[in-house]
Amino acid sequence: MIPFTYQRAEDPGSAVAAVAGTPAAAFLAGGTNLVDHMKLGVTSPELLVDVTGLALDRVEPLDDGGVRIGAGVRNSDLAAHPLIRERFPVLSQALLSGASGQLRNLATTGGNLMQRTRCPYFQDTTTPCNKREPGTGCSAIGGWNRYHAILGASDQCVAVNPSDMAVALCALDAVVQVRGPDGQRSVPVVEFHRLPDGEPQRDTVLGHGELITSVDVPELPMASRYRKVRDRASFAFALVSVAAALDVDDGRVRDVRIAFGGLAHKPWRATRAERSLLGGPATRDGFGRAADAELEAAEPLSGNGFKIPMARAALVSVLAGLAGEDV
């Protein structure tokens, strides 16, 4: 057994101070990802600071029609919350497509945003992995890479972000509220996760000791939907997923939000596709051209070229459904 110290936080300030003051420390919430990695030997923190007792477990309406989601809100509670189901169905659908019922009962909003890749080489400590041990190499580039990235990857890492919830939050223009040693700051979800570049070991822009306290989701005055393509109906990570919201006026796209999952090291905001669609006809042909514009930059690996047509078909299907077509 690898020894560690356990500490229950009394308030956000003391939690931040405890982790910031210990280099090998980590926050513990649901533990559905962190504890797995401790068992596998992927990580070995000396101190775990339990934040589950903090008052961060509420979903509250905001004056602008949005919601504030506490970092400690369980995924199952968030998916079932009346405000989320009514105003942000894409988020509820994304949450319900992730993991299993038992895991959703434990997993938290903040922890979901912080979960690490499920790349098998990252989780296997006998194989080289730049994300786990920078400078050792990326086994997936020349290995088994069916689930891996086709957008935004580098020669350092081709792993993908595993979160369904984060893809929906990216499309929703959500903002993460963070408390750290230097005070409070806000980080848009679209900027929260990093591409690998030269530092694949860094998943997010957070510094050591920074704690997610809540996520703010602005009002969404249009229909939204989430679709996940995977190998089996439950407890499987996305090969491709799409979170989209669409507003159509007189047959033309007035507003649109699109994010992909399963394609990149972070939830991928499809800005090229969005620009292609704005003001254009809300038709399958238009949706297909938008998908092509986004996926033109794709660089598939030896085992995942199928993701390009799969992502195209998923996006066209979701947008057609939002536009009122039968799919």
Secondary structure, 3 states (H helix, E strand, C coil): CCCCEEEECCCHHHHHHHHHCCCCEEEECCCCCHHHHHHHCCCCCCEEEECCCCCCCCEEECCCCCEEEECCCEHHHHHHCHHHHHHCHHHHHHHHCCCCHHHHCCCEHHHHHHCCCCCHHHHCCCCCECCCCCCCCECCCCCCCCCCCCCCCCCCCCCCCCCCHHHHHHHCCCEEEEEECCEEEEEEHHHHECCCCCCCCCCECCCCCCEEEEEEECCCCCEEEEEEECCCCCCCCCCEEEEEEEEEECCEEEEEEEEEECCCCCCEECHHHHHHHCCCECCHHHHHHHHHHHHCCCCCCCCCCCHHHHHHHHHHHHHHHHCCCCC
